[in-house]
Amino acid sequence: MFHHSGGPLSDAVALAARTLVQERVRALRQRVDRELDPGDVVLRPTAPDSRKHLFEEACELYWNEMNWEQITDEELTDGGELTEMVFPGLLTLVDALLPRAANGEPDRGREHRDVAHDFLLWLAARLVELRSRREEDDEERAQTRREAQVTDELVDLVTYRLYLITDEEIARLKK
């Protein structure tokens, strides 16, 4: 797993990211009250060059869409950011990595589940880093808090896609 600068994550951050994702999935399983398909079962691994490229594209979209939101505040509401609106391109890419067949089931022959899983772990590591920051300046602290909030919600949105959480289940989770 790589840091946003392209270098490897520290072992502590990588472990914290894996633990965060495992805990989210465990809680999700309890809240939807059903077994979840294993989210990291990969029937056809993505070729290493393609996997690296797609992962880097997802990271780049995260940074571009996050930076745009920080510049424009387009999706800022009284209740916080509208995460789905902050990351439209990124969520479209995640959906493309996890295509569905005509019957609604995962299209295991065309998906890049391994890339989506890599990206989820990267997002979780980003969240761990944001939560561990201790900003001195009030403005930087507020910006870090906003980024942590939308990144936290983005972790949920990617997890829902990886684990095939239905719209009805998502609606119940948000109540």
MDTraj code that builds the backbone (N, CA, C; nanometers):
import mdtraj as md
import numpy as np

residues = "MET PHE HIS HIS SER GLY GLY PRO LEU SER ASP ALA VAL ALA LEU ALA ALA ARG THR LEU VAL GLN GLU ARG VAL ARG ALA LEU ARG GLN ARG VAL ASP ARG GLU LEU ASP PRO GLY ASP VAL VAL LEU ARG PRO THR ALA PRO ASP SER ARG LYS HIS LEU PHE GLU GLU ALA CYS GLU LEU TYR TRP ASN GLU MET ASN TRP GLU GLN ILE THR ASP GLU GLU LEU THR ASP GLY GLY GLU LEU THR GLU MET VAL PHE PRO GLY LEU LEU THR LEU VAL ASP ALA LEU LEU PRO ARG ALA ALA ASN GLY GLU PRO ASP ARG GLY ARG GLU HIS ARG ASP VAL ALA HIS ASP PHE LEU LEU TRP LEU ALA ALA ARG LEU VAL GLU LEU ARG SER ARG ARG GLU GLU ASP ASP GLU GLU ARG ALA GLN THR ARG ARG GLU ALA GLN VAL THR ASP GLU LEU VAL ASP LEU VAL THR TYR ARG LEU TYR LEU ILE THR ASP GLU GLU ILE ALA ARG LEU LYS LYS".split()
xyz = np.array([
    [0.0855, -0.1167, 0.0000],
    [0.0000, 0.0000, 0.0000],
    [0.0904, 0.1234, 0.0000],
    [0.0470, 0.2272, -0.0725],
    [0.1306, 0.3435, -0.0894],
    [0.0692, 0.4672, -0.0287],
    [0.1552, 0.5550, 0.0151],
    [0.1184, 0.6860, 0.0682],
    [0.0834, 0.7765, -0.0487],
    [0.0146, 0.8859, -0.0232],
    [-0.0251, 0.9754, -0.1328],
    [0.0937, 1.0314, -0.2080],
    [0.2096, 1.0313, -0.1460],
    [0.3279, 1.0813, -0.2157],
    [0.3906, 0.9734, -0.3038],
    [0.3358, 0.8523, -0.2994],
    [0.3869, 0.7457, -0.3833],
    [0.4747, 0.6472, -0.3090],
    [0.5209, 0.6836, -0.1900],
    [0.6040, 0.5937, -0.1117],
    [0.5194, 0.4993, -0.0280],
    [0.5829, 0.3958, 0.0274],
    [0.5073, 0.2997, 0.1078],
    [0.4594, 0.3615, 0.2396],
    [0.3472, 0.3120, 0.2884],
    [0.2949, 0.3553, 0.4170],
    [0.3758, 0.2912, 0.5281],
    [0.3781, 0.3548, 0.6429],
    [0.4422, 0.2920, 0.7580],
    [0.3605, 0.1693, 0.7974],
    [0.4256, 0.0740, 0.8633],
    [0.3557, -0.0466, 0.9069],
    [0.2412, -0.0116, 1.0013],
    [0.2619, 0.0854, 1.0890],
    [0.1587, 0.1234, 1.1855],
    [0.0359, 0.1806, 1.1156],
    [0.0559, 0.2664, 1.0160],
    [-0.0568, 0.3250, 0.9426],
    [-0.1267, 0.2180, 0.8600],
    [-0.0506, 0.1301, 0.7957],
    [-0.1106, 0.0227, 0.7161],
    [-0.1932, -0.0698, 0.8052],
    [-0.1432, -0.1029, 0.9231],
    [-0.2177, -0.1880, 1.0166],
    [-0.3438, -0.1166, 1.0646],
    [-0.3316, 0.0105, 1.0987],
    [-0.4482, 0.0870, 1.1432],
    [-0.5531, 0.0948, 1.0325],
    [-0.5104, 0.1095, 0.9071],
    [-0.6033, 0.1166, 0.7940],
    [-0.6756, -0.0170, 0.7767],
    [-0.6018, -0.1277, 0.7807],
    [-0.6652, -0.2602, 0.7679],
    [-0.7649, -0.2835, 0.8818],
    [-0.7258, -0.2449, 1.0019],
    [-0.8141, -0.2620, 1.1181],
    [-0.9393, -0.1773, 1.1033],
    [-0.9249, -0.0538, 1.0567],
    [-1.0400, 0.0340, 1.0367],
    [-1.1384, -0.0299, 0.9382],
    [-1.0885, -0.0809, 0.8269],
    [-1.1753, -0.1433, 0.7264],
    [-1.2406, -0.2689, 0.7843],
    [-1.1652, -0.3528, 0.8540],
    [-1.2218, -0.4744, 0.9128],
    [-1.3332, -0.4410, 1.0116],
    [-1.3124, -0.3392, 1.0935],
    [-1.4139, -0.2986, 1.1907],
    [-1.5378, -0.2432, 1.1212],
    [-1.5194, -0.1657, 1.0145],
    [-1.6346, -0.1147, 0.9389],
    [-1.7162, -0.2292, 0.8810],
    [-1.6485, -0.3272, 0.8232],
    [-1.7184, -0.4403, 0.7616],
    [-1.7902, -0.5214, 0.8690],
    [-1.7250, -0.5430, 0.9830],
    [-1.7885, -0.6177, 1.0924],
    [-1.9148, -0.5454, 1.1399],
    [-1.9062, -0.4152, 1.1598],
    [-2.0220, -0.3372, 1.2037],
    [-2.1310, -0.3374, 1.0970],
    [-2.0910, -0.3270, 0.9728],
    [-2.1863, -0.3280, 0.8622],
    [-2.2619, -0.4609, 0.8579],
    [-2.1895, -0.5698, 0.8740],
    [-2.2502, -0.7030, 0.8739],
    [-2.3558, -0.7129, 0.9836],
    [-2.3261, -0.6606, 1.1010],
    [-2.4225, -0.6642, 1.2112],
    [-2.5427, -0.5749, 1.1833],
    [-2.5186, -0.4578, 1.1273],
    [-2.6273, -0.3616, 1.1067],
    [-2.7210, -0.4013, 0.9935],
    [-2.6700, -0.4671, 0.8889],
    [-2.7596, -0.5112, 0.7809],
    [-2.8166, -0.6492, 0.8107],
    [-2.7628, -0.7133, 0.9155],
    [-2.8142, -0.8407, 0.9642],
    [-2.8173, -0.9475, 0.8556],
    [-2.7060, -0.9613, 0.7861],
    [-2.6904, -1.0689, 0.6878],
    [-2.5418, -1.0899, 0.6637],
    [-2.5114, -1.2061, 0.6136],
    [-2.3733, -1.2320, 0.5745],
    [-2.3429, -1.1496, 0.4500],
    [-2.2239, -1.0953, 0.4448],
    [-2.1825, -1.0176, 0.3288],
    [-2.0907, -1.1039, 0.2449],
    [-2.1067, -1.0915, 0.1129],
    [-2.0134, -1.1611, 0.0250],
    [-1.8735, -1.1119, 0.0565],
    [-1.7769, -1.2017, 0.0524],
    [-1.6401, -1.1557, 0.0771],
    [-1.6028, -1.0471, -0.0237],
    [-1.5681, -0.9327, 0.0261],
    [-1.5417, -0.8188, -0.0602],
    [-1.4088, -0.8239, -0.1306],
    [-1.3209, -0.9115, -0.0850],
    [-1.1896, -0.9117, -0.1485],
    [-1.1625, -1.0397, -0.2272],
    [-1.2676, -1.1148, -0.2583],
    [-1.2504, -1.2323, -0.3434],
    [-1.2276, -1.1840, -0.4861],
    [-1.1145, -1.2187, -0.5387],
    [-1.0780, -1.1761, -0.6740],
    [-1.0612, -1.3011, -0.7585],
    [-1.1517, -1.3179, -0.8535],
    [-1.1433, -1.4363, -0.9390],
    [-1.0395, -1.4200, -1.0485],
    [-1.0266, -1.2987, -1.0989],
    [-0.9316, -1.2705, -1.2059],
    [-0.8512, -1.1466, -1.1654],
    [-0.7296, -1.1675, -1.1081],
    [-0.6501, -1.0511, -1.0644],
    [-0.6185, -0.9574, -1.1815],
    [-0.6189, -0.8300, -1.1518],
    [-0.5828, -0.7289, -1.2504],
    [-0.4330, -0.7382, -1.2765],
    [-0.3934, -0.7259, -1.4019],
    [-0.2511, -0.7277, -1.4368],
    [-0.1785, -0.6192, -1.3569],
    [-0.0574, -0.6464, -1.3092],
    [0.0127, -0.5520, -1.2210],
    [0.0226, -0.4087, -1.2751],
    [0.0557, -0.3923, -1.4029],
    [0.0655, -0.2565, -1.4579],
    [-0.0698, -0.1864, -1.4578],
    [-0.1737, -0.2580, -1.4956],
    [-0.3092, -0.2010, -1.4964],
    [-0.3555, -0.1719, -1.3544],
    [-0.3251, -0.2613, -1.2639],
    [-0.3652, -0.2415, -1.1233],
    [-0.3023, -0.1143, -1.0679],
    [-0.1735, -0.0975, -1.0941],
    [-0.1026, 0.0219, -1.0473],
    [-0.1626, 0.1474, -1.1105],
    [-0.1871, 0.1422, -1.2412],
    [-0.2423, 0.2577, -1.3125],
    [-0.3808, 0.2948, -1.2596],
    [-0.4697, 0.1974, -1.2462],
    [-0.6055, 0.2247, -1.1993],
    [-0.6052, 0.2770, -1.0561],
    [-0.5199, 0.2202, -0.9717],
    [-0.5064, 0.2668, -0.8335],
    [-0.4593, 0.4126, -0.8304],
    [-0.3575, 0.4427, -0.9104],
    [-0.3066, 0.5807, -0.9152],
    [-0.4122, 0.6770, -0.9682],
    [-0.4925, 0.6330, -1.0650],
    [-0.6014, 0.7174, -1.1163],
    [-0.7032, 0.7469, -1.0061],
    [-0.7369, 0.6455, -0.9267],
    [-0.8313, 0.6656, -0.8168],
    [-0.7747, 0.7657, -0.7156],
    [-0.6483, 0.7513, -0.6816],
    [-0.5849, 0.8451, -0.5871],
    [-0.5831, 0.9865, -0.6443],
    [-0.5508, 0.9980, -0.7711],
    [-0.5469, 1.1292, -0.8365],
    [-0.6853, 1.1940, -0.8368],
    [-0.7891, 1.1164, -0.8643],
    [-0.9251, 1.1704, -0.8594],
    [-0.9605, 1.2166, -0.7185],
    [-0.9204, 1.1411, -0.6180],
    [-0.9442, 1.1824, -0.4794],
    [-0.8833, 1.3208, -0.4554],
    [-0.7552, 1.3350, -0.4899],
    [-0.6870, 1.4632, -0.4651],
    [-0.7484, 1.5761, -0.5465],
    [-0.7767, 1.5512, -0.6741],
    [-0.8340, 1.6567, -0.7585],
    [-0.9708, 1.7006, -0.7086],
    [-1.0570, 1.6064, -0.6773],
    [-1.1917, 1.6422, -0.6330],
    [-1.1908, 1.7018, -0.4929],
    [-1.1013, 1.6539, -0.4062],
    [-1.0887, 1.7128, -0.2724],
    [-1.0368, 1.8563, -0.2832],
    [-0.9354, 1.8775, -0.3647],
    [-0.8805, 2.0127, -0.3813],
    [-0.9836, 2.1080, -0.4411],
    [-1.0602, 2.0610, -0.5386],
    [-1.1643, 2.1448, -0.5989],
    [-1.2664, 2.1869, -0.4931],
    [-1.3062, 2.0933, -0.4102],
    [-1.4034, 2.1241, -0.3048],
    [-1.3443, 2.2245, -0.2052],
    [-1.2174, 2.2100, -0.1732],
    [-1.1541, 2.3027, -0.0789],
    [-1.1465, 2.4442, -0.1373],
    [-1.1303, 2.4526, -0.2681],
    [-1.1230, 2.5836, -0.3335],
    [-1.2611, 2.6467, -0.3446],
    [-1.3619, 2.5670, -0.3801],
    [-1.4923, 2.6229, -0.4149],
    [-1.5981, 2.6132, -0.3055],
    [-1.5855, 2.5181, -0.2142],
    [-1.6901, 2.4917, -0.1136],
    [-1.8261, 2.4661, -0.1781],
    [-1.8272, 2.4117, -0.2984],
    [-1.9525, 2.3902, -0.3721],
    [-2.0508, 2.2999, -0.2987],
    [-2.0002, 2.1992, -0.2317],
    [-2.0883, 2.0991, -0.1720],
    [-2.1010, 2.1147, -0.0205],
    [-2.0586, 2.2280, 0.0328],
    [-2.0678, 2.2533, 0.1763],
    [-2.2093, 2.2970, 0.2112],
    [-2.2696, 2.2277, 0.3075],
    [-2.4026, 2.2629, 0.3554],
    [-2.3948, 2.2799, 0.5066],
    [-2.5047, 2.3189, 0.5672],
    [-2.5065, 2.3329, 0.7130],
    [-2.4748, 2.2010, 0.7823],
    [-2.5116, 2.0897, 0.7207],
    [-2.4868, 1.9582, 0.7783],
    [-2.3517, 1.9007, 0.7418],
    [-2.2678, 1.9743, 0.6715],
    [-2.1372, 1.9249, 0.6288],
    [-2.1322, 1.9118, 0.4778],
    [-2.0393, 1.8341, 0.4319],
    [-2.0208, 1.8135, 0.2887],
    [-2.1186, 1.7083, 0.2369],
    [-2.1543, 1.7191, 0.1116],
    [-2.2321, 1.6151, 0.0447],
    [-2.1315, 1.5259, -0.0283],
    [-2.0882, 1.4211, 0.0385],
    [-1.9752, 1.3412, -0.0084],
    [-1.9951, 1.2884, -0.1496],
    [-2.1164, 1.2409, -0.1820],
    [-2.1414, 1.1893, -0.3167],
    [-2.1188, 1.2981, -0.4211],
    [-2.1457, 1.4230, -0.3850],
    [-2.1287, 1.5346, -0.4779],
    [-1.9839, 1.5835, -0.4832],
    [-1.9085, 1.5621, -0.3764],
    [-1.7677, 1.6030, -0.3733],
    [-1.6854, 1.5126, -0.4654],
    [-1.7217, 1.3856, -0.4739],
    [-1.6412, 1.2864, -0.5456],
    [-1.7163, 1.2182, -0.6600],
    [-1.7789, 1.2927, -0.7505],
    [-1.8560, 1.2255, -0.8556],
    [-1.7689, 1.1421, -0.9490],
    [-1.6566, 1.1935, -0.9908],
    [-1.5693, 1.1192, -1.0818],
    [-1.5101, 0.9967, -1.0153],
    [-1.4692, 1.0115, -0.8919],
    [-1.4095, 0.9011, -0.8176],
    [-1.5101, 0.7887, -0.7958],
    [-1.6316, 0.8228, -0.7560],
    [-1.7328, 0.7190, -0.7345],
    [-1.7735, 0.6519, -0.8660],
    [-1.7703, 0.7264, -0.9751],
    [-1.7961, 0.6662, -1.1063],
    [-1.6854, 0.5664, -1.1402],
    [-1.5610, 0.6015, -1.1093],
    [-1.4498, 0.5087, -1.1323],
    [-1.4668, 0.3833, -1.0463],
    [-1.5018, 0.3997, -0.9198],
    [-1.5215, 0.2835, -0.8327],
    [-1.6324, 0.1945, -0.8889],
    [-1.7408, 0.2558, -0.9353],
    [-1.8485, 0.1770, -0.9968],
    [-1.7984, 0.1028, -1.1206],
    [-1.7120, 0.1666, -1.1984],
    [-1.6563, 0.1019, -1.3184],
    [-1.5626, -0.0128, -1.2797],
    [-1.4964, -0.0021, -1.1660],
    [-1.4102, -0.1101, -1.1187],
    [-1.4919, -0.2303, -1.0709],
    [-1.6185, -0.2057, -1.0355],
    [-1.7059, -0.3090, -0.9805],
    [-1.8343, -0.3211, -1.0636],
    [-1.8218, -0.3552, -1.1923],
    [-1.9414, -0.3587, -1.2782],
    [-2.0372, -0.4695, -1.2375],
    [-2.1618, -0.4486, -1.2742],
    [-2.2670, -0.5467, -1.2466],
    [-2.3145, -0.6071, -1.3783],
    [-2.3537, -0.7331, -1.3722],
    [-2.4137, -0.8013, -1.4870],
    [-2.5585, -0.7549, -1.4994],
    [-2.6250, -0.7938, -1.6057],
    [-2.7641, -0.7532, -1.6299],
    [-2.8567, -0.7949, -1.5156],
    [-2.8244, -0.9044, -1.4466],
    [-2.9088, -0.9521, -1.3367],
    [-2.8783, -0.8816, -1.2032],
    [-2.7848, -0.7851, -1.2054],
    [-2.7516, -0.7102, -1.0846],
    [-2.6389, -0.7702, -1.0025],
    [-2.5981, -0.8899, -1.0368],
    [-2.4877, -0.9551, -0.9658],
    [-2.3541, -0.8974, -1.0143],
    [-2.2489, -0.9109, -0.9347],
    [-2.1176, -0.8633, -0.9793],
    [-2.0742, -0.9337, -1.1076],
    [-2.0173, -0.8585, -1.1970],
    [-1.9636, -0.9145, -1.3208],
    [-1.8179, -0.9513, -1.2936],
    [-1.7993, -1.0682, -1.2355],
    [-1.6671, -1.1092, -1.1881],
    [-1.5638, -1.1180, -1.3005],
    [-1.6073, -1.1370, -1.4222],
    [-1.5137, -1.1455, -1.5338],
    [-1.4567, -1.0110, -1.5762],
    [-1.5279, -0.9029, -1.5458],
    [-1.4842, -0.7693, -1.5899],
    [-1.4402, -0.6789, -1.4755],
    [-1.4616, -0.7216, -1.3526],
    [-1.4334, -0.6313, -1.2410],
    [-1.2852, -0.6247, -1.2063],
    [-1.2541, -0.5190, -1.1331],
    [-1.1188, -0.4963, -1.0801],
    [-1.1324, -0.4766, -0.9298],
    [-1.1892, -0.5780, -0.8648],
    [-1.2166, -0.5738, -0.7215],
    [-1.0880, -0.5516, -0.6416],
    [-0.9767, -0.6078, -0.6887],
    [-0.8506, -0.5910, -0.6182],
    [-0.8084, -0.4438, -0.6151],
    [-0.8329, -0.3721, -0.7240],
    [-0.7990, -0.2288, -0.7294],
    [-0.8892, -0.1510, -0.6334],
    [-1.0187, -0.1815, -0.6351],
    [-1.1117, -0.1126, -0.5447],
    [-1.0744, -0.1395, -0.3994],
    [-1.0337, -0.2616, -0.3697],
    [-0.9929, -0.2950, -0.2335],
    [-0.8636, -0.2207, -0.1962],
    [-0.7669, -0.2167, -0.2872],
    [-0.6435, -0.1399, -0.2625],
    [-0.6769, 0.0053, -0.2313],
    [-0.7686, 0.0613, -0.3104],
    [-0.8046, 0.2016, -0.2915],
    [-0.8762, 0.2220, -0.1584],
    [-0.9629, 0.1295, -0.1194],
    [-1.0301, 0.1402, 0.0101],
    [-0.9272, 0.1421, 0.1231],
    [-0.8278, 0.0567, 0.1154],
    [-0.7232, 0.0561, 0.2182],
    [-0.6448, 0.1872, 0.2170],
    [-0.6201, 0.2417, 0.0994],
    [-0.5503, 0.3706, 0.0894],
    [-0.6346, 0.4813, 0.1532],
    [-0.7657, 0.4808, 0.1246],
    [-0.8551, 0.5806, 0.1855],
    [-0.8544, 0.5681, 0.3375],
    [-0.8593, 0.4453, 0.3872],
    [-0.8569, 0.4239, 0.5313],
    [-0.7261, 0.4761, 0.5905],
    [-0.6155, 0.4544, 0.5207],
    [-0.4865, 0.5069, 0.5680],
    [-0.4871, 0.6598, 0.5675],
    [-0.5470, 0.7185, 0.4662],
    [-0.5587, 0.8650, 0.4605],
    [-0.6387, 0.9153, 0.5799],
    [-0.7473, 0.8457, 0.6126],
    [-0.8299, 0.8839, 0.7269],
    [-0.7504, 0.8724, 0.8572],
    [-0.6749, 0.7662, 0.8728],
    [-0.5903, 0.7494, 0.9915],
    [-0.4932, 0.8671, 1.0025],
    [-0.4304, 0.9034, 0.8916],
    [-0.3363, 1.0165, 0.8921],
    [-0.4061, 1.1465, 0.9298],
    [-0.5233, 1.1709, 0.8726],
    [-0.5964, 1.2941, 0.9025],
    [-0.6367, 1.3004, 1.0496],
    [-0.6808, 1.1901, 1.1030],
    [-0.7233, 1.1871, 1.2434],
    [-0.6065, 1.2045, 1.3396],
    [-0.4869, 1.1696, 1.2957],
    [-0.3709, 1.1801, 1.3847],
    [-0.3030, 1.3169, 1.3778],
    [-0.3437, 1.3993, 1.2846],
    [-0.2848, 1.5329, 1.2712],
    [-0.3208, 1.6216, 1.3894],
    [-0.2271, 1.7047, 1.4289],
    [-0.2493, 1.8037, 1.5342],
    [-0.2091, 1.9401, 1.4791],
    [-0.3036, 2.0041, 1.4120],
    [-0.2792, 2.1330, 1.3488],
    [-0.2767, 2.2438, 1.4542],
    [-0.1873, 2.3369, 1.4369],
    [-0.1756, 2.4513, 1.5285],
    [-0.2749, 2.5611, 1.4908],
    [-0.2887, 2.5844, 1.3639],
    [-0.3710, 2.6938, 1.3118],
    [-0.5184, 2.6522, 1.3074],
    [-0.6090, 2.7422, 1.3494],
    [-0.7529, 2.7120, 1.3499],
    [-0.8056, 2.6799, 1.2110],
    [-0.7608, 2.7540, 1.1111],
    [-0.8079, 2.7307, 0.9741],
    [-0.7625, 2.5946, 0.9231],
    [-0.6364, 2.5600, 0.9491],
    [-0.5858, 2.4289, 0.9065],
    [-0.6570, 2.3166, 0.9814],
    [-0.6860, 2.3382, 1.1103],
    [-0.7571, 2.2380, 1.1896],
    [-0.8980, 2.2151, 1.1330],
    [-0.9655, 2.3230, 1.0964],
    [-1.1001, 2.3121, 1.0379],
    [-1.0943, 2.2406, 0.9034],
    [-0.9934, 2.2724, 0.8228],
    [-0.9783, 2.2079, 0.6918],
    [-0.9507, 2.0588, 0.7077],
    [-0.8662, 2.0234, 0.8014],
    [-0.8353, 1.8824, 0.8264],
    [-0.9602, 1.8094, 0.8751],
    [-1.0383, 1.8733, 0.9611],
    [-1.1624, 1.8131, 1.0109],
    [-1.2605, 1.7881, 0.8963],
    [-1.2744, 1.8853, 0.8063],
    [-1.3636, 1.8690, 0.6900],
    [-1.3168, 1.7555, 0.6013],
    [-1.1864, 1.7516, 0.5728],
    [-1.1331, 1.6451, 0.4873],
    [-1.1509, 1.5085, 0.5536],
    [-1.1297, 1.5008, 0.6843],
    [-1.1488, 1.3740, 0.7551],
    [-1.2950, 1.3298, 0.7482],
    [-1.3877, 1.4242, 0.7622],
    [-1.5304, 1.3902, 0.7574],
    [-1.5694, 1.3327, 0.6216],
    [-1.5304, 1.3993, 0.5132],
    [-1.5700, 1.3484, 0.3814],
    [-1.4940, 1.2209, 0.3456],
    [-1.3697, 1.2086, 0.3915],
    [-1.2941, 1.0862, 0.3650],
    [-1.3564, 0.9702, 0.4419],
    [-1.3992, 0.9943, 0.5639],
    [-1.4674, 0.8928, 0.6433],
    [-1.5948, 0.8464, 0.5720],
    [-1.6727, 0.9397, 0.5231],
    [-1.7951, 0.9044, 0.4501],
    [-1.7626, 0.8344, 0.3178],
    [-1.6536, 0.8745, 0.2541],
    [-1.6125, 0.8091, 0.1300],
    [-1.5712, 0.6636, 0.1561],
    [-1.5054, 0.6373, 0.2685],
    [-1.4727, 0.4993, 0.3062],
    [-1.6013, 0.4173, 0.3114],
    [-1.7065, 0.4740, 0.3726],
    [-1.8350, 0.4028, 0.3778],
    [-1.8898, 0.3775, 0.2382],
    [-1.8888, 0.4785, 0.1523],
    [-1.9455, 0.4638, 0.0177],
    [-1.8721, 0.3573, -0.0635],
    [-1.7408, 0.3532, -0.0539],
    [-1.6638, 0.2512, -0.1267],
    [-1.6896, 0.1129, -0.0660],
    [-1.6981, 0.1076, 0.0668],
    [-1.7274, -0.0198, 0.1339],
    [-1.8636, -0.0727, 0.0912],
    [-1.9642, 0.0143, 0.0842],
    [-2.0973, -0.0289, 0.0394],
    [-2.0897, -0.0917, -0.0992],
    [-2.0118, -0.0314, -0.1866],
    [-2.0010, -0.0840, -0.3231],
    [-1.9279, -0.2181, -0.3250],
    [-1.8196, -0.2281, -0.2497],
    [-1.7435, -0.3531, -0.2466],
    [-1.8247, -0.4687, -0.1892],
    [-1.9076, -0.4406, -0.0901],
    [-1.9809, -0.5455, -0.0204],
    [-2.1269, -0.5545, -0.0623],
    [-2.1617, -0.4939, -0.1765],
    [-2.2927, -0.5083, -0.2391],
    [-2.4077, -0.4725, -0.1451],
    [-2.3928, -0.3607, -0.0738],
    [-2.4985, -0.3130, 0.0140],
    [-2.6043, -0.2468, -0.0746],
    [-2.7287, -0.2882, -0.0574],
    [-2.8368, -0.2382, -0.1425],
    [-2.8779, -0.0968, -0.1014],
    [-2.9484, -0.0285, -0.1914],
    [-2.9988, 0.1060, -0.1603],
    [-3.0905, 0.1036, -0.0381],
    [-3.1721, -0.0001, -0.0266],
    [-3.2622, -0.0126, 0.0883],
    [-3.1826, -0.0280, 0.2174],
    [-3.0766, -0.1080, 0.2131],
    [-2.9925, -0.1265, 0.3318],
    [-2.9211, 0.0036, 0.3675],
    [-2.8744, 0.0762, 0.2683],
    [-2.8078, 0.2054, 0.2936],
    [-2.9054, 0.3021, 0.3593],
    [-3.0279, 0.3062, 0.3090],
    [-3.1290, 0.3942, 0.3685],
    [-3.1522, 0.3583, 0.5151],
    [-3.1586, 0.2298, 0.5462],
    [-3.1763, 0.1873, 0.6864],
    [-3.0543, 0.2253, 0.7694],
    [-2.9347, 0.2131, 0.7128],
    [-2.8122, 0.2463, 0.7858],
    [-2.8067, 0.3951, 0.8215],
    [-2.8600, 0.4789, 0.7357],
    [-2.8540, 0.6235, 0.7567],
    [-2.9562, 0.6736, 0.8584],
    [-3.0519, 0.5882, 0.8944],
    [-3.1532, 0.6286, 0.9924],
    [-3.0972, 0.6312, 1.1322],
])
top = md.Topology()
chain = top.add_chain()
for i, resn in enumerate(residues, 1):
    res = top.add_residue(resn, chain, resSeq=i)
    for name in ("N", "CA", "C"):
        top.add_atom(name, md.element.get_by_symbol(name[0]), res)
traj = md.Trajectory(xyz[None], top)
